[in-house]
């Protein structure tokens, strides 16, 4: 199993999203390293977010598996499917 890496996990968020903050805490508690992309501050990040086809936040991209919203079961399943270690 490979270690979790920010290159494998991307969290698309914005400045005011309360669910995004909840998801971020969940990832930190699980020991998941991720790249946080604030679409309010990062034009390239916003473009990448829009290319995923979503218009709501948060969106979590786990090595190509995208999850809309805060769904702990889907997140854990995606991490297992990709063989990424968890705490």
C-alpha positions as CSV (number, residue, x, y, z in Angstrom):
1,X,0.0,0.0,0.0
2,X,1.3,3.4,-0.8
3,X,1.2,6.3,1.7
4,X,-1.3,9.0,1.4
5,X,0.0,11.9,-0.5
6,X,-1.3,15.3,-1.4
7,X,-0.7,14.5,-5.1
8,X,-3.4,11.8,-4.8
9,X,-6.0,13.7,-2.9
10,X,-7.4,17.1,-3.7
11,X,-10.0,19.0,-1.8
12,X,-11.9,21.7,-3.7
13,X,-13.2,24.3,-1.4
14,X,-14.0,28.0,-1.0
15,X,-13.6,30.6,1.7
16,X,-17.0,30.4,3.3
17,X,-18.1,26.7,2.9
18,X,-18.9,25.2,6.3
19,X,-19.2,21.7,5.0
20,X,-15.7,22.1,3.5
21,X,-14.3,22.8,6.9
22,X,-16.0,19.7,8.3
23,X,-14.6,17.6,5.5
24,X,-11.1,19.1,6.1
25,X,-11.3,18.2,9.8
26,X,-12.3,14.6,8.9
27,X,-9.3,14.3,6.5
28,X,-6.9,15.6,9.1
29,X,-8.4,13.3,11.8
30,X,-7.9,10.4,9.4
31,X,-4.3,11.4,8.7
32,X,-5.0,12.0,5.0
33,X,-2.6,14.4,3.4
34,X,-4.3,16.4,0.7
35,X,-3.9,19.5,-1.5
36,X,-6.5,22.1,-0.6
37,X,-7.6,24.1,-3.6
38,X,-9.6,27.3,-2.7
39,X,-11.5,28.1,-5.9
40,X,-12.1,31.7,-4.7
41,X,-8.3,32.3,-4.6
42,X,-6.9,30.0,-7.3
43,X,-8.1,30.6,-10.9
44,X,-6.5,27.5,-12.2
45,X,-8.0,25.5,-9.3
46,X,-11.4,26.9,-10.2
47,X,-10.9,25.9,-13.8
48,X,-9.9,22.3,-12.7
49,X,-13.0,22.2,-10.4
50,X,-15.3,23.2,-13.2
51,X,-13.8,20.6,-15.6
52,X,-14.9,18.0,-13.0
53,X,-18.5,18.9,-13.9
54,X,-19.6,20.0,-10.4
55,X,-21.1,23.3,-9.3
56,X,-21.3,22.7,-5.6
57,X,-18.7,22.3,-2.9
58,X,-16.9,20.5,-1.4
59,X,-15.5,18.1,-4.0
60,X,-12.9,15.6,-3.0
61,X,-10.8,14.0,-5.7
62,X,-9.1,10.8,-4.5
63,X,-6.8,9.8,-7.3
64,X,-9.6,10.2,-9.9
65,X,-12.5,9.2,-7.8
66,X,-14.6,12.3,-7.1
67,X,-17.0,12.7,-4.2
68,X,-19.4,15.6,-3.8
69,X,-20.2,16.8,-0.3
70,X,-19.2,15.2,3.0
71,X,-19.7,11.5,2.7
72,X,-17.4,9.6,5.1
73,X,-18.4,6.2,3.8
74,X,-17.7,7.1,0.2
75,X,-14.4,8.7,1.3
76,X,-13.2,5.6,3.2
77,X,-14.3,3.3,0.3
78,X,-12.4,5.4,-2.2
79,X,-9.3,5.4,-0.1
80,X,-9.5,1.6,0.3
81,X,-10.1,1.2,-3.4
82,X,-7.0,3.2,-4.3
83,X,-5.0,1.3,-1.7
84,X,-4.1,4.4,0.2
85,X,-3.2,3.9,3.9
86,X,-5.4,5.4,6.6
87,X,-4.9,5.8,10.3
